[in-house]
């Protein structure tokens, strides 16, 4: 447990950041799974969701939740399965 006042404050801040990072990562994973499932049945519907998936992936990469190359790989794989 943190002892000093500044350490306690740092823990609170890191918990807030973790909550936001988890939220971004969960949103990204949910839309990726949705597109993956739709691409097997309805490619046109999956194509419509592609731009929102790219936005979620880019937001996660921009905030440092995932790395830049990881984001590029995810976007590449999504565009490949929707074709």
C-alpha positions as CSV (number, residue, x, y, z in Angstrom):
1,X,0.0,0.0,0.0
2,X,1.2,3.5,-0.7
3,X,2.3,5.5,2.3
4,X,3.0,9.1,1.1
5,X,0.3,11.4,0.0
6,X,1.7,11.7,-3.5
7,X,1.9,7.9,-3.9
8,X,-1.8,7.6,-2.9
9,X,-2.6,10.2,-5.5
10,X,-0.6,8.4,-8.2
11,X,-2.5,5.2,-7.4
12,X,-5.8,7.0,-7.9
13,X,-4.6,8.4,-11.2
14,X,-3.4,5.1,-12.5
15,X,-6.7,3.4,-11.6
16,X,-8.5,6.1,-13.6
17,X,-6.2,5.6,-16.6
18,X,-6.5,1.8,-16.4
19,X,-10.3,2.1,-16.4
20,X,-10.2,4.2,-19.6
21,X,-7.6,2.0,-21.3
22,X,-9.7,-1.1,-20.5
23,X,-12.8,0.6,-21.9
24,X,-11.0,1.5,-25.1
25,X,-9.6,-2.0,-25.5
26,X,-13.0,-3.7,-24.8
27,X,-14.7,-1.5,-27.4
28,X,-12.1,-2.3,-29.9
29,X,-12.3,-6.1,-29.2
30,X,-16.1,-6.1,-29.3
31,X,-16.4,-4.5,-32.8
32,X,-13.6,-6.7,-34.1
33,X,-15.5,-9.8,-32.9
34,X,-18.7,-8.4,-34.4
35,X,-17.1,-7.9,-37.8
36,X,-15.4,-11.3,-37.7
37,X,-18.8,-12.9,-37.1
38,X,-20.6,-10.9,-39.7
39,X,-18.0,-11.5,-42.4
40,X,-18.9,-15.2,-42.4
41,X,-22.5,-14.5,-43.2
42,X,-23.1,-10.9,-44.4
43,X,-20.0,-9.2,-46.0
44,X,-21.9,-6.0,-46.9
45,X,-23.0,-5.4,-43.3
46,X,-19.4,-6.1,-42.1
47,X,-18.1,-3.5,-44.6
48,X,-20.4,-0.9,-43.1
49,X,-18.9,-1.5,-39.6
50,X,-15.3,-1.4,-40.9
51,X,-14.9,2.4,-40.5
52,X,-16.1,2.3,-36.9
53,X,-13.7,-0.5,-36.2
54,X,-10.8,1.4,-37.7
55,X,-11.8,4.4,-35.6
56,X,-11.8,2.3,-32.4
57,X,-8.4,0.8,-33.3
58,X,-6.9,4.1,-34.1
59,X,-8.1,5.6,-30.9
60,X,-6.6,2.7,-28.9
61,X,-3.3,3.1,-30.8
62,X,-3.3,6.9,-30.3
63,X,-3.8,6.6,-26.6
64,X,-1.1,4.0,-26.2
65,X,-3.4,1.1,-25.4
66,X,-2.0,-0.9,-28.3
67,X,1.1,-0.3,-30.3
68,X,1.1,1.3,-33.8
69,X,2.1,-1.9,-35.7
70,X,-0.4,-3.9,-33.7
71,X,-3.1,-1.5,-34.9
72,X,-1.9,-1.7,-38.5
73,X,-2.0,-5.5,-38.3
74,X,-5.5,-5.6,-36.9
75,X,-6.8,-3.2,-39.6
76,X,-5.1,-5.2,-42.3
77,X,-6.7,-8.4,-41.2
78,X,-10.1,-6.9,-40.8
79,X,-10.0,-5.4,-44.3
80,X,-8.8,-8.8,-45.7
81,X,-11.7,-10.8,-44.2
82,X,-14.4,-8.3,-45.3
83,X,-13.4,-8.5,-49.0
